[in-house]
Amino acid sequence: MNAKPRLAGPAEFLDERVSLASLTRHNLRKVFPDHWSFLLGEIALYSFVVLLLSGTFLTFFFKPSMAEVVYQGSYVPLRGIPVSEAYASTLDISFDVRAGLLMRQIHHWSALLFVTAISVHLLRIFFTGAFRKPRELNWLIGVVMLILAVLEGFAGYSLPDDLLSGMGLRIAAGIVLSIPIVGTYLHFMIFGGEFPGTEIIPRLYIAHVLLVPALLLALITVHLMLIVYQKHTQFPGPGRTDRNVVGLPLLPVYTAKAGGFFFVVFGVCALLGGMVQINPIWAYGPYNPVDATTDAQPDWYIGWLEGALRAMPGWEFTVFGWTFPMSAFIPAILLPGLMFTLLALYPFIEAWITGDHREHNVLDRPRNRPTRTAIGVAAITFFTVLIINGGNDVIAADFDLSLNQITWFTRIGLVVLPLIAFFVTRAACLGLQARDRERLLHGEETGVIKRLPSGEYVEVHTPLPAATRYALSNYEAPKPLELPAPVDENGVRRQVSHTERVRVRLNQWWYGRRVEPPSAEEQRQITRREG
């Protein structure tokens, strides 16, 4: 009688109750396509894991209190100075806890990598059209995760209670106060009284270590479950359609590659944390509302907001005794709200304009959707101008430029540069499409010149590989919509709503300039020539 393997009993127990064998067999053979850009989402996931691990270590030593103590730690220049417990414990982590500074810097670099990976991952999804049906919900989850990641980063950045983070909190308090009517009440609710109060650090700590991470973990779980359920998108290629997935199985190939890549991400974070200094709070000193520091720059994901605040003129108006400071409300409340709302609703806006409500599992090449790509590049240009303006004082000091001139350049550039980026990008996409069409029809140039019997000199072209030919030709170029005739065939006047007229005009703008892919007859000629 053969003895059962040691794990057979527990496995059989679970299989009889939750059908573990069939569930595991189905999911472990799940196929995932292979492309380097898909690693962006994995970088975000793995950096989040590093954040959880390093953050757990830091919670054992950090004291989220604004109570005043006299610092008596190892950093001699600050000994005897009254500081908050939060600041003192952060100094202790940096200088007295073994590997404390390393873990602090790993945590900070992982946070930057996490927000960066989410942002670039969303850009990849945007430019390739991976947000289209049936993945609109996952797009919304990604946008919410980006917002939560920014809030999580700001909360963690503010916890040490040093001069730099305290100035950031002071700006945040002013932004809250700028909200019309309810700003004062919200400020007192958040800060527990006048700024800075004694409550904001403990409240940010709870949000940073409990509330926001729990929400992020839940959203990541739902995000991954939807990816498994809906199938992963794939780039165009032979045999790839909207009804299948061509790639590698989860086990063993994809699992082994993913496991190795996790350690690569972990290693990069550890290398940065050990070799590249970031956020040296001992150099800034403790926060004091009457102090300020030069060259104060927040992390990049907040820098664009500071740039918007610096670009906004000092507008305000008074109505019935109420003062409305637009100089903070518009750039720090209205602008981010509008940007994230448009970002979240974009899949539905594009589907409404184009009328495309089909399911898509094959991705677009960005050049084949010139208007969408141009919109994305224009948005990146707008965002980049704001980030640069967030350091306008440093630029003015280092390059001996006028701060006012930089500010006015930013204000004009926020309007002009995105428009230039839009038209240049769309023209470039159309040019690349035309080049692809030429390659499809005539093949690849070889640089070899041949003389024909007639005396004519021609360049020899070689046929494109099948995979390349498929990728270049497998796209649609829909024709723009047209408004129906004013009257139908019976002479009755058609009723066209104003909304439909707007949609048709936008559709014509969207598809008005395009390069037609090779026709069916041209495709047959290519096939015969290369056969």
N, C-alpha and C positions, 0 to 999 in steps of 0.2 A: 504494500500500500504506500503510495507516494505521499509525502507530507506536502501540505499546501505552502506556498511562499508566505513569508511573514506578513506581508501587506495584503494578502488576499482577503483576509477576514474583514478589515475595515473597508476595503474597496468594495467588497460584495455587499456589506451593510449599506453603504451610501448608494450603490447602484440600485438596490432593491427599493429605495425610498425616493430618490431624485433622478433616476435614470442617468447616472453619472457617466456610464460607458458611452451611450449614444450621444450625450451632450458633448463629451470630451472629443469623441471621434470626429464629430461634425466640425467643431471649432478649431481643433488642432490642424486640420487639413485645409483651413481657410487660406485662400490664395491672396497674396498682396503683390501689386505691381512693384517693379524696381526702378527707381529714378532718384537721382541725387537730391532733387528739390523736396522730396517727401521726408528727408531727414530733418527739415526745419521744424516740423511738428514734434519730432522725437527729441530734438535739442530742448524745446520748451518743456516737454515732459520730464526729461532727465534732470534739467536744471531745477525744476520744481522739487524733485526728490532730494537733490543736494541741499536745497533751501530748507526742507523739512528736517534733514539730518543735522545740518549745522545750526539751524535755529533751535532745535531741541537742546543741543549742547549749551547754547548761550542762555536759555531760560533758567538753567540751574544757578547762574551767577548774577544775572541782571536783577536790579531792584527798581521796579517801576514806581518810584516815589519822587515827589517834588519837595519833600521835606529838606530843610537846609542842614548840612553837616559841614564840619571842617575837614578838608582833605588831608590825610596823613599817610598816603600811600607811597609807592616807590618813585613816582615821578617828582623829582625834587623841585623843579621850577614852580609847581602848583601847591606845594605843601603849605599848610596854614591858611589857605584861601577858602572862604565859604562857598560851597557848591551844593547842588542838589544831589540827593542820593542816587538818582538815575545817572548823573554825570560821573559821580565818584565810582559807582559800580562798573561803569563802562571803562574807566581808567584802570580799575583793578583787573578787569578781564584782559585788557591790553597789556598790562605790565606784570601782574602778579599771578594770574591763572596760567598754568602750563598749557601751551598751544592756544591760549585765548585769543591773542592777536591774529594768529593764523586762521582760526575759526571765524573771527569777526570779518576778516577780509575775504575769506571764501564765501561767507554769507552775502556780503555786499556785491562781490563780483557775480555770484550766481543770480542775485536779484536783477542786476543789469542784463545778464545773459537771458534770463527768463522773459523780461519785457521785450528785449530785442528780438528774441526768437518768435514770440507771439506776433509781433508787428510784421516781421518779414514773412512769416507763415501766412498771415492774412493777406499780405501783398501778393504772394504766390497764388493764393486762392482767387484773389480778385482778377489778376491779369490772365489767368488761365480759364476763368469762368467756372471754377469748381463750386461756386455758390448756387448754381442754377438748380432747378427742380431735379431731384427731391431733397436737396441739401440746404434749403433755406434755414431750417431750424438749427443746423450745425453752425451756419454762418452767424446767426443771432447769438448762439452760445459763445462763439469765438469773440464777438464784439464785447459781450458782457465780461468775458474773462480778461480781455485787454483792459477794460475800465477797472475791474477789481485788482488787476496786477498793478496798475498805476497807483490806485489808492493804497494798496498794501505796501508798495515801495515808499510812498510818501510817509505813511504811518511809521514804518521801520526807520526811515531816514530821520524822523523827528524824535525818536525815543531817547538818544543820548543826551539831549538837553544841552548841547554845546551851542556856541554862538551862531554857527552857520545854520544849524537846524532850527534854532530859535527864531532867526530872521525869517525862515520859511514859514514857521507857524504864525509869525506876526503878519506876513503877507496874506496867509490863509484867513486870519481873523478879519483883516480889512476887506477881503473878498466877500466873506459872509455878511459883514456889516453893509456892504453895498447893495444887497438885495432889497428892493423897495418894500416898504411896509413891515415885512416880517424879519428883516435882517438883524435888528437889535435883539429880538426875542430868540432867534436861532443862535446868535452869538452867546447869549447867556446860557442857553441850554447846553451848547457844546462845551464851552469852557468853564461852566459852573460859576460864572460871574465875570468880572472885568479881566481882560487879558493881563498877564498870563494865567493868573489863578493858581490853584493847586490840584486841579482835577484832570487836566488834559492829558498828561503823560500816562496815568493809570488807565484812562479810557482808550487812548490810542493803543496801549499795550494789549488790552483785551481784544480790541479789533484786530490787531496785528497777529497775535498768536492763536486766536480762537475763531472769531467770527469769519473773517475773510478767508483764511486757509480752509475752513470747513466748506465754505461756498465754492472755492476754487476746486477742492477735491471732488465735491459733488458734480460740478460742471464737467470736470475732466472725465469722470466716470461715465456720465451720460454721453459726452462727446465720443468717447471710444466705443461705447455700445452702439451708437448710431453708425459709426464707421463700419463696424462689423456687420450690422444688420443691412445697411444700404449698399455695401460693397465699396471698395476704394476706387477713386477715379484713376484714369490712366491716360497717358499721352497717345496720340494717334500712331498707329503702326499696323503692319500686316496682321490680320486675324483679330484685331481689337475692335470691338463694337460696343454699342450702348447696352448690350445684353450679356456680355461676358467680361471676365477679368483674366488677363494674361500676366502671370508672375510666378512667384515662389510660394510654397506652402509655409504656414506659420511654424510648423515643426517638421524638421529640425533647422531648416536653412535660415528662415527669417528670425527665429528666436536666437540663434547663435550670433547672427549679425547684429541684432538689436542689443544683445547682452554686451558684446564687445564695444559697441558704440557708446553705451552708457558709461563704461569705464573711461572711454576717450573724453567724454564731456566732464566726468568727475575729475579726471586728470588735468584737464585744461583749467577748470575752476581752482583746483588745488595749486597748480603752477602759478596762476595769477595771484592767488591769495598769499603765496609764499614769497613772490618776487616783485610784485607791483603794489606799491603802497596806495591805499585809497582811504579817504575820510579820516585823516589824522586829527582827531578831536582835541588832542592835547595841544596842538598848534593853534587852534582857534580859541581855546579857553571856554569857561562856562558862559551860559547865556545871561546877558544883562540887558534889560530893555533900553538902556541909555547908550549901549555900545553898538558899534557896527564894524564890519570888516570889508576891506576892498577885495576885488577879484572874487567875490562870492558868487559861485555858480552852482546851481542845483544839478542833480542827475539829469541826463538828456531828456528823459521822458516827461520831466516837468519844465525843462528849459524853454520849450515852445510856448508854454503858458506865460512864463516871465517875459518872453519876447513880445507876446501880444500885449501884455500890460505896459511895456515900455514904448510900444508903437502907438498906443491909443492916446489921442489928445485929452487934455484935462477938462472934459465936458461935464457939466452938471446943471441941473435946473431945479427950481423950487416951485411946488404947487401946494397951495393951502397950508403953508408952513412945513411941508415935507420936502426934504432935500434928496434928490435922486442923483447920486454920483455915477454917471455913466462911464467914467474913466476906468472903473474897476468892474462894473457889472457887465458891460458889453464884451470886453476881451476875456474875462475869467469865468463868466456864467453863461452868457448868451452864445458866444462863439463856440466853446466846447460842447454845449448842449446841442447846437445846430450841427456841428461836425459829426458827433457820435450818432445823432438821430439819422442823418443822411447816410452814414456808413451802415447802420443797422438796416435801413429800409432799401438800400441800393438794389438787392436782388429783385425786389418787388417792383421798383421803379423801372429797371431795365426790362423786366418781363412785360410790364404794361406798355412801354414804348415799342418794343420789338414785336409784341404779340406772340412770343415764343414761350409756350407753356408745356413743352415736351420734357420728358426725362432725359438727362444727359449724364453719361458716365465717361465719355471720351472728352478730354480737355481741348481747349482752343490753344493754338499758338498765338501769342499776343499780337503779332503782326497781322493776323487774319481778322482781328477785331480792332481796327484802328481807332475808332471813336472811344471805345472803352479804355484802351491803352493810353490814349491821349488824356482822357479825364484823370486816370491814375497818376500819370507823370505830372500833370498840372497840380494835383493835390499834394504830391510829394514836394514839388517846388515851393508851394505855399507854405508847407510845414517846415521846410528847410530854411526859408527866409526868416520865419519866426524864431527858429532855434538859433540862428546866427545873431539875430537882434537881441536875444537873451544875454549875449555877452558883448553888447555894444560899448559898454564902458571899458572893458578890457581891450577891445579892438581899437578904440579911440586912444587909449593910453599907449599901447604897444606900437601903433603905427602913426602916432602923432596926427590923428584926424579929428575933425570936429564932431562932437557927439550929436549936435543938432543936425548936421549934414547926414550922418549915418541914420538917424531916426527918420528924416524925410526920405532918404533913399529907401528905407524899409517900407514906409507907407506907400510910396509909389510902386515899389517892387512887388508888394503884395497883390497889386492889381495887374500890373503889366507883365511881370515875369511868368506867372501861371498861364496867361493867354499866349505868350510867346512859346512856352513849353508845349502847350496844347497843339498849336498849329504845326510846329516843327516835328513833334512826335507823330502826328497823324500823317504828315507828308512822308516821314521816314518809313512808317509802316506801309503806306501805299507803294513807296519805291521798292521796299523789300518784297512785297507781293508781286510787283511787276518783274522783279529779278527772278523770283521763284518760278513764275509762269514761263519766262524765257528759258530757264534751265530745263523745265519739263518738256518744252516743245523742241528744244535743240540739243539737249544733253549738256555734259560738262565740258568746258573748254580745256584743251590739252596743251595749247601753246605750239602745236605742231602744224606747220603750214604745208599744204599739199597743192601741187600744180595739176590742174585738170588737162585732159587732151586738147581742150579748146584754148588753153593758155591762161585760163583764169586761175588765180590763187585763192584758196579757201583754207580756213582753219578746220582741223579735224576735231570733232566732238565725240566723246564717249558716252554711252548710255548711263543713266543714273542707276545706282543700286535700287532694288525693289523696295526696300524699307524707306529709303530717301524719297523715292517717287511717290510712295503712298502718303508719307507725311506731308509732302508739298501739295498734293492734290486733294487730300481728304478734308475739305472744308466747304462751307456754304457761303455764298454771297447773295443774300436775299435782296430782291428788288424793293425799293421804297414803296410805301403805300400811296395810293392816290385817292383823293376825295371823289365820291361818286358824282355822276352828272347831276345838275340841279333838278332835273325832272326825269322820271322813269319812262319806260317804253310806252306807258299809257298817257303820258303827258301830265302826270300828277307830280306835284313838287315834293321832292324828298325832304324829310326832316332829319337834319344832321345836327347832333348836339354840339354845344361849344366844347365840351370835353373831348369828343371824338375829333373835332377839328384840331385841337391842340395836340392830341396824340398823333395824328397824321403828320402834322408839321414837324414834330419831334422825330418821328420815324424817318421822314425825308432827310432831316439833318443827320440822323444816325447812319443811314445807309446811302446817303446821297452820293458820296464819293467812294468808289469801290473798284477793285480789279476783278474782272470775271475769271473764274478758274477755267481751265481748258474744257471745251465742250466734249460731249460724248464721242463725236466724230474725231476730234483731235486726239482724244485718249486712245481710240482704236488705231489711229495712225501711228501713235507712239508705240503701242503694243506690237503692231506689225513690224515696225522698223527695228525694234529691239529683239523681236522674236527671231 
